[in-house]
Amino acid sequence: MEWGWDNARALIGIAVIYGIAWGLSENRKLFSWRLVLGATAMQFVFALVLFGIPPIRNLLFRANIVVDALESATREGTGFVFGYVGDNVAASEIMSGEAPPLFFFQILPIVIVVAALSAMLWHWGILRWLTKGFAIIFSRLMGLGGATSLAVSANVFMGMTEAPVLVRPYLKGMTRSELFVLMTAGFATIAGSVLIIYVNFLRPVMEPMGLDPLAQLLTASIVAAPAAVGLALTMIPEETPTSERAHEPDFEYESTMDAFATGASDGLKIVLNIATMLIAALAILYLGNGLLAWVSSGVDDITFGLVTVFRDDPLTIQKILGWIFAPLMYLIGVPWEEAARSGSLMGIKTVLTEFVAFIELSSIPADAMDPRTRMITAHAICGFANFGSIGILIGGLTIIEPGRRDTFLQLAWKTLIAGTLATCLSGAVVAALPVDLFIRG
């Protein structure tokens, strides 16, 4: 296993990121070295346990069987409901070669299946047990109150608006710092319902490299959780006693059928939200790039004689975002020659959504980006921290606890920064470790 400057720089990047958080702190005198070191240690322990212990590593790599099963099961349902539109059989017979899947009819429906399955797993106690297990870890190792630790652990498996429902009775009495931890954890992780889609995006380009996208994204969501806590409590330190501990989640279904129906309905809402968001986001990206191409075209009668340097290399939104985020990606371990491309994906994730960023990452050919860079980038964009999610999070939390709306609004932009930095810390942790650790043997 090789270890060099790129790995060492990632360790420096971790320190710099916490330095940025401290600089934005509301009370710098309450900075806790113990908290920061503990959060960082937890991140490395999670990564090493998942990839460094052979039985767990092998189990993680074999979990793709679940993805294949879910994909096949979903295709069975979409094929029945949508007919030939729901599968590629007829289209492949008409087209030369295998037809690409129809995104809305063949890819997005897996969200409905996973949402329904997750609800049933919660009702049966399996997902509840996993969540409470992580909650105990965060409570004991990071000193979080029971309600906060439960919400943070739930974000590893659930969405940023679903997890707070578990601690609905405690939101009113939570301190400002605890609410910030809850919100940041929501931005630093992703929901299981969309994780499978991102895995399917990345499999064609990551698996030839020996990287397992399911293992990487699961690890990214788990590793980012303690980072979210560490950054949140650095930016808004706890000054008052923690809220009353939560003993049982306030999230129940009447029966298995209720869980199935509710989960499927929630999945449909997510599908429609994703489709709507993607249409708008990709359209805006197209219009923005078109405007930049028009401005930088160098045509005299259009640009009033302004001859630009972008005639052979058009200026795009992706390129501008790449320049902005390149230093950050270099700091967390990406080689400088690839930092701009990696930074553009980070920028797209922040300005548009992580969904668009994963689509862009999957479109980069396997031989056009170093496996290590692709892995770091996948971790860094694996979170809900983007402009659009601010409205979704504030809206969801306000419905749950209207009385704390002003506090939610005050914390919104800080949450975006903290959530973005938390996913970068996840990327820095895997960047600091030898890449061979993450390659399938």
N, C-alpha and C positions, 0 to 999 in steps of 0.2 A: 504494500500500500504506500503510495507516494503522498508526501505532505510537504507543501511549499509555501511560497509567499501569498498565493491566492487564499490558502486556508488560513494563514496567520492574519491576513488583512480582514477576514471575516470576524475574527475575535476583536480586532480593533473597531470594526463596524458596530459590534454589539455595544461596546463602551460608548462610542460616539452617539448612537441612537438613544441610549439612556441619558447621555449628556444633553441631547436636544430636549428630551422630556423634562429633565431637571430645569433647563432654561425656561421652559414654558410652565413650570410649576407655580401654583398659587401660593405655596409656602415652602420656599427652598430650604428653610431651616429644619423641616421635618423629613428631609431626605433620609431614606433607610437603606444603608448598604446591605444589611441582612436580607431585606426584601428583594433587592435587585439580584444579589448573588444567589439567593434561594430560588427565585424565578428562573434564572439562567440555568442553574443546576438541574432544575426539574425538566427544562426543555431538553438538555443533553441526555438526561436519564431516560426520558420518554423515547427519544430517537435511538439510543443505544439498546434499550430493552426491545424495541420493535424490530430493529435490524441486526443487533449484535448477538442475540441469543438464537442459535440455530433453529430450535423447534418453533419459536414464535415467528421468526423470519420466514420459515418455510410455510407456516400456516397463513401468514400474511400474503405471500406470493400466490398461494393456492386459492385465495379468496376470489380470484377472478372467475372461478366456477359459478359463484353467486351472480356475478355480473352477467355472464353468459346465460344463466338460467332466467334471470329477470328480463333480459333482452328477448329471449325466445318466447317467454310467456307473454310479454307485451305485444310482440308481433302476432301472436295467436289471437289476442283480443282485438287489435287494430285491423287485422285481416278480416275478421268477422264483421266488425262495425263499418269499416270503410271499403271493404271489398278489395279490388285490385289496387286501389290507392294505398291501402294499408300495408302492402308488402311489395317486394320488387320483382315478383315472378313475371307478371305480364309486361312490365316496363323493360325488364332485361331481355325478354324475347323480342321486343320491338326494336330496342336500341342495340347497337353493336357493342358488345362487352357488358359488364355488370352496371346496371343503372344506379346512380347515386340515390340515397334515401331521401324521401320527402320529409323535410325537417318537422313540419307541424304534425303530419299524420303518422310518422314512423319513429321519430326521435323524442319529441316532447311528451308523448303519452306515457313514457316510462316513469315520469314524475308522478302521475296518477297512481300507478301500480305501487311505487315505493312509498308514497304517502299513505295509501291504504294499508300496506303491509306494516309500516312503522306504527300506525295507530293500533293495529291489532297486537303487535309486539309489546306496545306500552300497556295495553289492557291485560295481556297475559302476564305482565310483570317482568319480562326479560329486559326490555329497554329501561324500565324503571329501576331495575337492579343495577344495571350498568351506570346509569346516571347518578344514583345515590352512592355507588362505589367511588366514582370520580369526585363527588361532592365531599366525601370524607377525606380524600387526599388533599383537596384544596383547603378544607377547613382546618385540618391539623398541621399541614406544612406551611401554609401561608397566613394562618390566623384569620381567615374570613368567617363572617357570621354564617349561620346555617342557610339562611335564605339566599345570600349572595353566592355562596359556594355551590348551592344547588342550581342556581340560574346559570352560573359559569359552566358547570359541567354539562348542563342540558344543551347549551349552545354548541357543544362538540358534536351532538347528534341531531339537533333540531334547528329550526330557523330562528332568526333574530327576533321575530314577533311571536313565535310560539313559546319559546323558552320562558319569557317573563310571566306567561300564564301560570306556570308552576308555582310562582311566588306571589300571585295576585294579592293575597291578604296582607303581605308584608311591604308592598311598594309604598303605601302611604307613610309608613314609619321608617323607611330606609333613609339613611343619611345621604347627603349629596355625593359623597365619595363612593358609597355603595352603589348608587344608581349609575355613576360613571363607570364603575367596574362592570356592571351588568351590560350597559350599552356598548362599551368597548369590546367585551367578549363577543357580543353579537356581530360586530363589524369585523372581528379578527378571524372568524370561523365561517364555515358554510354548512348549509343544511344537507342532510343525507338525501333528500329528494332530488337535489340537483347535482350532487356529487357523481352519481352514476352517469349522467349526461357528459360531464366534463371528462370522466374516465374514457367514455366512448370516443370523445373528440381526440384524446391524446394517444390512444392505443396504437394507431397506425404509425405514429412517428416516434413513440417512446419505446415500444416493445422491441423494434429492431436494434435498439441501442442496449438492450438488456435492462432497461428501466421499467418498473411496474407502476403504471399510473395510479391504480387503485391504492397500492401500498403508499405511494408518495402523497396522495391527496388526503388519505386517512391520517397519515402522520402529520401532515401540514396542519390539519384542523386541531389535532390533539396538542401538538407542540406550540401552536399559537396561543392556546388558552392561558397558560401561566405567563406568557409574555404580555398578554392583554391585562392581566391582573397587576403585574409589575409596573407596566407603563402607566396604567390608570392611577395607581396609588402613588406614583412618583409625581404625576401632574396635579393630582388633587389628593394630597395625603389625608388620611383619616384623623380627624381631630376630636371626634366624639365617640362614645361607646357604640359598638356595632349593634345592629337591630336584633330583635328577638329571633332566636333560631327557628328554622322551619323543620318540622319533624316529618310531615307527610305532604307530598305534592298535592296541590289543589287542581288536579287535572284528571278527571275520571270519565269513563264511558259507561253507559248503562249495560252494554253487553258486547259480545264480539261483533254482532251484526251492526250495532251502533258505531263501534270503532271503525269497522270496514266502510260503512256508508259515509261517516263524517270525514274519515281520512281521504276517501276518494273524491268527495266534494271539495275538500281543501286543496287536493292535488289539481283539480280542474281550475280552481281560482289561480293557482300558481302558474299553470300552463298558459292561461289567458294573459296573465300579467307579463310573463316572459315573452310571449309572442308580440304583445303590444309594445313592450320596451325595445325589443330587437328591431322591429320595423322602424320605430322612431330613431333609435340610436344609429343604426346603419344608414338610414336616410340622411341624418345630420352629418355623419362622417363623410358620406359621398358628396353632399353639398359643400361642406367645408373644404374638402380636397379639390373640388371643382373650382371654388372661388380662389383658392391659393394658386392653382394652375393658371387661372386666368390672369391673376395679378403678376405672377412670376413668368409669364410666357415670353416676355421680351419683345412682343409685337408692338411696334411704335404707335400705331393708331389706337391701340387699346390702353397701353400703359404710358402714354404721353412721352414716349422717347426713353423710358426707363428700361435699360438693358440689364437683365439680371444674370446671375451666375447659375441659375437653376434650369437653364434651357435643356441641358442633357440629363439633369438629375432633378426632377420636379420636386418642389416643396410640398410636403403633405403634413396633415395634423399629426400623423404617427411620427414623422421625422422631428417635428418641433417638440413633441412630448418626450421623444427619445433623448434629445439634447438636455431637456430639463431634468429628467430622472436618471440620466447616465451616471452622474457622480454618486448617487445613492446606490445604484446597482453595483458600481465598481467597489464601493465601500463595503458591501456585504459579500464580496467574493467573486463577482463576475469579472473576467478579464476585460481590460479596457477596450480591446478591439471588438468586443461583443456587447459592451455596456449600453451603447446607444439603441441597439435593436431590443435588448432586454428592457431598457428604460422606456421604450415606446409602448411596450405591452403593459408596463406598470402604469404609465400615463393613461392609456386607454381604459384600463381597469378602473382608475380613479375618476376620470371624466365621464366615461360612458358606463360600462359595467364590467364585472369580471367575466360575464358570459361572452361578451364581444372579445375580451382579451384572450380567453381560452380558444375561441374560434380562430383568432389571429395566430396564436401559438401553434395550433394544430395545422395551420396552413404553411408553416415554415418546414420545408423538406428535412428529412432526418439527417441528411449530410450537410445542411446549411447552418446548423447550430450545434455547438459542442454539447455532448450529453450532460455534462456537469452544469453548464449554463442553462440548459433547458430545465433541469431539475430545480435549480435555484429559482429560476423565473416562475415555475409552476407553483412553488411554495409561496413566493412573494405576491402572486396575484390571487391566491386561494383565500379569499375573504370577501365580505360584503361592503367593505369600506369604499363607497363611491358617492357621488353627489345625489344620485337618484335614491339611494338607500336611506338618506337622511330623512326624506319625506315619509318613506315607508315606515321607518323605525319610530319616528315621532308620532305618526298617525296611529300606529298599532299600540304604542304605550299610552297614548292619550285616551284611547278607547278603554283600555284596561284600568287606568287610574287618572281620570280627568283632572283631579285636584293638583297633580304634580306637573301639569303641562308646561308651566313657566320654567321649571327646573330642567325639563327635557329639552326645551328650546335653548336654554343657556348652555347646555352641555353638547349640543349638536355638533358644532364645528370642532370642538376639542375631541369629540369622539371620532370624527373622520381622521384627524391627525393621528390619534393614538391607535386606531384600528389599522391604519396604513403602516405605521411603524411596527406594530405587532407582527403583521405578516412578513415584513422585512426581517424581523428578528428570527422568524421561522426559517426563512431562506438563509440567513447568516449561520444558523446552527448547523444545517446540513452542509453548508459551504465550508465550515470549519473542520468537518470530518472528512476522512479519505473517501473519495468517490467510489472506490471498490466496494465499500461497505454496502452501498445501495444497488449494486449491479447484481442481477440475477445470475447465479452460478450455473 
